[in-house]
Amino acid sequence: MGSRSVGAVHSARCYLVLILQLLTQLPSANSVLRYRVAEEGPADVHIGNVASDLGLSTSGIGTGDVTFALESGSEYFKIDNVTGELTTGSKRIDREKLPQCQMIFDENECFLNFEVSVIGPLQSWVDLFDGRIVVTDINDNTPSFPSPVLTLSVEENRPIGTLYLLPTATDRDFGRNGIDRYELIQDSRDGGSSLRRPANGPTNGNGGDRRRTSETGAGPASRSSVFELQVADTPEGQKQPQLIVKGPLDREARDSYELVLRVRDGGNPPRSSQALLRVSITDVNDNSPRFERAVYEAEMAENAPPGTPVLQVRATDRDVGVNGQVEYVFGAATESVRRLLRLDEASGWLSVLHRIDREEVSQLRFTITARDRGQPPRTDRTTVVLNVRDENDNVPIVEIRKIGRILVRDGAAMVPENVLVDTPVALVQVSDRDQGENGAVTCTVVGDVPFTLKPAGETALAPPPATDDAFERNKKKYFLHTSALLDYEATREYSVTIVAVDSGSPSLSSNSSLLVRVVDINDHAPTFAQSLVEVHFAENNAPGERVVTVVASDADSGKNAEIAYSLDPSVNGAFYIDADNGDIRATGALDRELRERYEFRVIARDKGTPSLQGSATVIVQVTDRNDNAPKFVQEVFTFYVKENLLTNSPVGMVTVTDADEGENAELSLFVEHDEEEGGEEGKEGKQEVFSIENNTGTIFSSASFDRERRSTYSFRVRAVDGGEPPRSATATVSLFVTDENDNAPSIISPANESYTLLPPASGARTVVRTVSASDGDTGSNADLRYALVGGNPFRLFEIGSSSGVITLAEPLERRHRGLHRLVVRVNDSGVPSLCATALVHVFINESLANATLVDAQVRHISAACC
């Protein structure tokens, strides 16, 4: 196993250990993510650490293997995705403006919910936890009275200690930041300077021990005051200011008093406001109205039209006349109550003023005060509880959000094509603002797409248990899982439609779509249209000239489909390639005579991670140009001819070659006579006509020779190739005329057009070929002697003088490779001796791969004569 495989196994084992550690650190039975934070706080205030509060082990925490993501609640909070540190966001929290806290008076009931996901390594698992952050109140609201001027009627002759209820102030804060105390400032006309009369509520919470504040100011003003303030705690937990008569009231002596009533909260620093309290002294009214019930409860349908009667409250008064006439007004009622309901002052009928949405207000709880028209009026109070009955008037809401490391942006999820089957790719939250059956929602994925919904609770970690307040984890939340493998090259995006239907009658439904874009992974290697590219390219090219262009394609996209080309190192610098467009160019000029074929690989690599590659084979056949002149094997050819030779007989054979091929190697041979020879012999020589045969290089004479008249001849032979422009070469031919010997030796074998293949590994004394000859004469004229007379410049070969056997004289070297044209002369022993010549072709090479070229060269060579 390679090091890479070992590393992969080690990494997989580490991830498995990490998952097992996390599974053993599950939240305890009563572990719930609950925190507290004060409203109006700045950003980055520490709230808590989710990792430690969930009881997760430190393995993987802080390293990035296990990360955290805030799936909801990011409007007010943020989380460190590595450490799990939960802090406040940039948007300040105003408790009094939170819709869910408008009707909340319990400090622990104003909260914001959030969701946090715990993401395993490489998103191998994802778990989702719900959390709750209780928003605590700060003193940011000033208590105020319902009006800057308050009125109170007090009947005369009331006994000392009589109590009168005063209008209560309201404070949007609560707890110790709510109303803490009321103070009464006496009228300056009441005999002296104004004195502040603070009043506190009872010391205990049951209202049984009410503490009254006494006048403590110095001077006659405190002694002459006729009113004092005390505060009582109501059963609803409010502070009720009460005005106490502490002195005799005589309407005829004085019929009104003006006091200042101040309210102060318990914040630090405290906030306060005041109102003018006008007290009118009236005649006696000695009976108070009485409600039929202390608490009225009723149910009303949401969306009832304005004017719909809801409930009638009734109170009776035993007095008669105006003192027995009862009118009804709202007591402790919020702005929402006064906005939504109308109270008929005369009849006590409550009716709808504006349509009520149960999803905004599910219950209205308030008090109604009944007061008579006596002077001063007497009152009674009752509590009204109205429960709003749900109607199926809300369609289900389908919200699709990101989960873990797979982003959902602008309605599209970016999912890599290599995710495993059953991978969660998005969080789907389905909700319905209705309740009961009207809010029971089922949802499903429609259409033929490789995705399915699974409840969010089916995860690697067990969910924490539900609490008594029904704070249920993963309620109506689903993970959208892949149900099949994704392939970017097959389908690049899916439109996933999720339909939600409630159980109301008639049912309501809605749908939401998610565009899943499949992200390309580098899983396709580049491919060439042809695995073998063969091209013919002329030699003597300009350096950098384009030879051929290769093109590869990649089924991936983006960087994964961007291709860079390169050549295999075996090209040895003869060619180079443009990495971008695949142009293959020659580095320098090519020479066919040195090398006529190149074969190498071209490689196409994509730019993905990791990179993939493909290859193709390129064969370059170098074609010939006429860049080589013909070349004779010898500069001077010497031939011996017998006298009395018949006309048109061959007198010798010249050998010439051309390294080019084709038309550039097709040779034409010409005889050029020496124009400068003088004397009688020169004149006679000019009359002699020599001709040469193109195919064999054989020289013919058109006349017989007379040695006694002329024994030597000299002329030039010119070879011209068929190239454009043509190239040529010359050689000198010397011809010697010998005395007659009737029968010259005759060559039996080898034929001039034949050749022998000699392996380069042949050693010295290796038999190459045997030249066989015969002579029609007898005796010494038929005694034949063999000799190599030409074509052996390296002295590689030797021949047995009597046997005609050609052998190697020494071992072969690399420079000896190629075609050797040996001229073998066979002489008889006559006087004069007659001879014959044979042309023995020896091709030193491993094989006959270039047999056609060898045949062509052999055909261009003439047989030589003695």
TORSEVO-580485 format. One record per residue (C-alpha): y, z, x. Coordinates in steps of 0.05 Angstrom, whole numbers, plus 5000, padded with zeros to 4 digits. Each point is the difference from the previous one (the first is absolute). Example, Ala and Ser with C-alpha at 12.3 -4.5 7.8 and 13.67 -1.06 7.14 Angstrom:
<recs>
491051565246;506949875027;
</recs>
This chain:
<recs>
500050005000;506949815028;505750485010;503549714940;494150154954;499550715028;507550104986;499249764929;494250484987;503850585030;506149844956;495749954938;496750685016;506950315009;502249754932;493650264968;501150695030;507250004976;497949834929;494750544999;505150515025;504849814945;494550044947;498650715021;507350204995;500749874926;505350394960;497550674973;498750124926;507150244985;503649565051;505649584967;505949675035;505850434973;506750105034;506950254984;506749715020;507150164980;504249484964;506049665033;497050095069;501449515058;495149505028;494350195046;499050704972;493050245016;495750094938;492950075027;494449685040;495049624957;494749975055;499750755010;500850164926;494149564983;496050375052;498549385041;497750115072;504449815058;495049465022;503549334990;506450334976;505949805043;496149445036;501049474947;492649964982;501350374935;506849854969;503850204938;504149574952;504550214942;497649584942;505150284949;505950485004;503449625056;506550004961;501150735020;494950145055;497049705063;493950155042;498449925074;494049534998;496950305062;501250754994;500250064923;506850375004;503449964931;507650024998;505749834953;502849294997;507149755002;501150044925;502250694977;496350354943;504350244942;495550454959;504549994939;499849244998;492549935004;497649764931;493750425003;504250645012;505049924943;496250464952;496950445055;502150735007;494350255041;501549965075;492949765016;499949454948;505249535031;496149585050;499149315030;493149705009;497949595059;493849655026;497749975072;494249585027;495750225059;497749375037;494049995045;499249605065;501049254988;500650184925;492650114998;501550504944;506150204961;501050644959;505750154953;502950694985;505050204947;505350525016;505550394965;506650245029;503650534959;507549885002;503550675005;507050094972;506450135040;506650224972;503449334990;502350074927;505550434971;498550384936;504649804942;501450184928;499249514943;507650004990;506150255040;502150394938;495050454964;501350314933;497150644969;501450344934;499350754997;500550374936;504550594997;497650714996;493849855038;497150635031;500550105074;494049705036;499549394954;497349395037;502249284992;496349425032;504449565043;498649265015;495649935061;501749595061;495249495030;498149885072;495849415021;497250425056;494850544985;497150635029;504750405043;504549385004;500650034924;504650454960;500250695031;505750384965;505749954951;506850345010;505350174949;507350005019;504150414949;506049734964;506550175038;503150214934;495050554994;504450525034;499849815074;497749525054;493849594990;493650345022;493649655018;494050274961;493649775034;493750034959;492949925025;493649904963;494650534990;496450275059;493149824972;497349374970;498250254929;507050114975;498650724983;504850325050;506749684992;505450225048;507149984974;505849955047;505450524991;507449925012;501450235071;507249775010;505550515011;506050114955;501050004925;497849284992;492750185011;500550564950;503249594946;495249415002;496349894934;494649525027;494850045053;494949495025;492550105008;494449505013;493150014970;493849615020;497349574943;492649884988;501149305026;502250285067;507449854991;505850475010;503850124935;507250255007;501950504946;506850284982;499850754984;505250344957;502250635036;506250174961;502749984929;501949314972;505649944950;501449304977;506650214970;502250295067;497349425042;496049404975;498249655066;498450115073;499749505057;495150165056;497349615060;492549945005;497549825069;492949805019;497250035071;493349765028;495750365051;500549485055;502650125070;505749884997;500550094925;503249504953;504150204939;504249754942;503750324941;502149874929;505350294954;496850464947;504250064937;497950584955;502450004928;499750634958;497549874929;497750354939;493050314996;493749584992;494050474999;493849554991;497249495050;496149374981;492550045009;495449405017;493549934962;496149955066;501450205070;496849365027;499749324967;494949505026;499349274979;497449345025;503849354999;498249295018;503449685058;504549404987;501750264931;506349644976;506750374997;500850404936;492650184995;499550734975;496050455046;500550734978;504250454956;501750715023;502250504948;503850665004;502550464944;505950494998;500250594951;507649974999;503849604948;505849535004;502049745067;496450585034;493549744970;501249265014;495449805058;501149435049;495449765055;501849835072;496149875064;499250615043;496749955068;498949264999;500249505058;504149375002;493649614985;498950384935;507249904977;499549265018;493449874965;500550444937;505050114945;500650674965;503150014930;504450625001;499550114925;492649864986;496650165066;496549335001;498349735069;499849245003;499449465053;506649805031;497249545054;493049735009;495650475040;495349745054;494250485010;499249745071;506950285015;499850624956;493350264975;502650654971;506850274977;500950755000;506750304980;503250534955;504149934936;505250514980;501450154927;506850324988;503650194937;507249874984;502050724999;505350295045;497350115050;493949564988;493150295006;494449605033;492649945008;496049575047;493349644995;496049595050;498049284984;494349665036;499249254987;494049635029;500849255007;493749634977;498049415043;500049284976;496749435038;506649705021;499049925075;496049465033;495850215060;503549955067;496249695058;502950165068;497149695062;501750325066;497849985072;494450435026;498950185073;501749465051;499649414953;507149854979;502249794930;506849675003;503649604946;493749994957;495549745056;494750365040;498549765071;492450075009;496549785065;494249534987;495250425042;500350634956;493250254977;497549954929;502250604958;506450115041;505850304960;506049545004;504950284949;501350614956;500349864925;503150544957;499449924925;504050444953;502250044928;505850444978;496550124934;495050574991;493150094972;496349374982;506649625004;500350175073;492749895017;499949375042;494549555027;501349465050;496249435032;500849415047;499849334964;498049335028;495249765053;502750365061;496450405054;503250664980;498150594957;503050674978;497050675018;502650704983;504150285057;495550625001;494149615028;502050105073;497350295065;503050694988;498650424939;506050124955;502950714993;498150344934;504649944940;504650584986;501350374936;506549624987;496249344994;502949755065;494349505005;499049625064;499649234997;501049984925;500349274978;500149765071;495649465029;498749655065;499749255000;493849845042;497549355029;493449794967;498449435047;501749765070;506749655007;500849345037;507049755017;497549305013;496849974931;505350354957;506750235028;502550414941;497750294934;503950184938;496950654975;501850184928;498650714975;500250124925;500950694970;498550164926;501350674965;495850294944;505450034947;499649674933;502149455006;498950015075;505349785049;498749655066;503649765061;498149665065;502549975071;498449505054;499050095074;500249415048;494850125055;501749595061;494049945047;502450095071;496849535050;495450295054;498249595061;492949834980;499849255014;499849685069;503849355014;495749374992;500849305027;498949394956;495549715055;495750415046;499849435050;506249595017;499049395046;506049615027;500949425049;505950095047;502449525054;500350225073;506450025041;503650334943;506850355006;499550765010;500950364932;497949394960;496750184933;492649884999;498150224929;502250504946;495050494970;501350364935;496650634973;500950334932;499350734977;498450204928;504150655009;507550044991;506250255036;498850255071;492549964987;500649254993;504849875058;496049665055;501049985075;496149485041;497250085070;495049645046;493650265029;500950185075;494749485017;505449464994;502250225070;507349824989;498949264986;502950084930;504450494963;501450104925;506150184959;498250674969;503949854936;498449274981;493449875036;502549425044;495349925060;503549695060;497849805070;502750445055;500149445051;497849285008;492549874988;495849565045;494049684966;496949845068;499950745016;497950254931;499149594938;498050544950;502650704982;496950484951;503250664981;501050484942;506550114961;500850684968;504150174937;501850744991;503650284940;505350555005;496550504956;497750705021;494749965025;500849275020;494549494981;498649345035;496549334992;498849445050;498649255006;497549575057;504549455029;497349425041;505049575038;497349335024;504749745055;500849254993;501149535058;506449685027;500149475055;501950475055;494749815052;499649355040;493249675015;496850245065;495149635044;494550415031;501849705067;506349705028;496149465039;493549694976;495849645052;494749504979;495149555039;497849344971;495049505027;502049325015;497949434956;500850454940;499949634935;506649914965;502150514947;495550515032;502150745004;502550195068;501650744987;501750544950;506150454998;500350674964;506350234964;501350574950;505650254955;500650734979;503149804933;495949804940;499949474947;504749415009;503450375057;493449975038;498149284983;500749635067;501349265016;498249785071;503549445039;498949685069;506449915041;499249535061;503950155063;505749505001;502050145072;493549805036;501349415046;496149475040;494449564979;496150604974;505850224958;500649334968;492749984988;500250714972;505249804950;495349464976;494550504991;500150304931;497650724987;499450284930;498350694974;496450244938;503850534959;494050374973;496250095066;505149905055;495649455030;503449505044;497649274996;501149425047;501049284975;497649695066;494650085053;501750345066;499249705069;500250555051;501149515056;506449754966;502450694975;496550665007;505050484964;504250014938;505250534979;503550064933;502550524951;497250214933;504950274947;497950444941;504950044940;498850494941;501549854927;505450544991;507249904980;503149925049;494049795041;498250335066;496449665058;496750105069;497549545056;494450015052;498549555060;493549615002;497249775068;494449494997;495549845059;495449385001;493350105034;494749525024;494949784950;493850394987;496349654944;498350604957;504450594994;497350664975;500050074924;501750654964;494750224949;503150654979;504550324981;504149544957;507349985015;501750224929;495650625004;501750695026;496550655017;502050704974;499950515057;500850754982;505350365042;494850535018;495849495039;498750215072;499749615066;494449485007;499549924925;497549294984;505549654961;497449304991;495549495034;502649305014;494449494995;500849305032;495549415018;500549405046;496449334989;499449925075;494750305043;499950335067;506450275030;504249614949;496650414946;500550665037;505350354959;504950535022;504250414950;506950285013;505750314962;506049565014;505150244950;502050514947;498050615042;506850275024;497550725002;493649805036;496150364945;494349504998;495249705049;494649484992;493449905033;500849375042;492949774987;498550344933;506549894962;499850724975;507050284988;500450765011;505550535004;502350145069;503350684984;501150474940;504849784947;506950304989;504450014939;504549455029;493949535004;499249974925;501049334966;497549295008;497949765070;499049265010;495449905060;499449315032;493049925030;498749425047;493049745012;499149585063;494149615024;498149955073;501149265005;504449685051;504849964972;498250564952;500949904925;502150554954;501250204929;504250564970;498950474942;505150434963;497150694986;504150424951;499050745006;503550444948;500350725024;500850454938;496450514957;499049524942;501849324972;505350274952;504649425021;494549465001;504549494967;505350085054;494849955056;497049374969;506949694997;501450155072;493349735023;501249354963;506549895038;496550005068;497349385034;493949965044;501449945074;496749525048;498550035074;
</recs>
